[in-house]
Amino acid sequence: MRQYNHDLAWRAATVLCGRWGTALAADEAGIGAMATLPLPGRLGAEAVDAARLRDALLFDDRIEVQIHAGHGRLWTRISAQVYNDLSDFERLAEAVERYATHRPW
């Protein structure tokens, strides 16, 4: 189970950063079952931007993920569990890309 969660977290982190054009700060050895990733800069950098994105993802897309502001940008922390597969993270990628293109708030 640990190996599955690690492999999924690593793969999801690299896929998400690749899709969003951001850089993953950790190497594979630094990833367990969770990873913190930079979001596209167009989404904002303030706590209010983080709250709006988190709420949009939750209420409009039914995606629950931690979003926070820090170091001049927004970040997300993903967590891989045995009940997840890569398609869950692809849904996150698509939703974030949509909000990065058109922020409804």
Secondary structure by P-SEA (a helix, b strand, c coil): caaaaaaaaaaaaaaaaaaacccccccccccccbbbbbccccccccaaaaaaaaaaaaccccbbbbbbbcccbbbbbbbbcccccaaaaaaaaaaaaaaaacccc
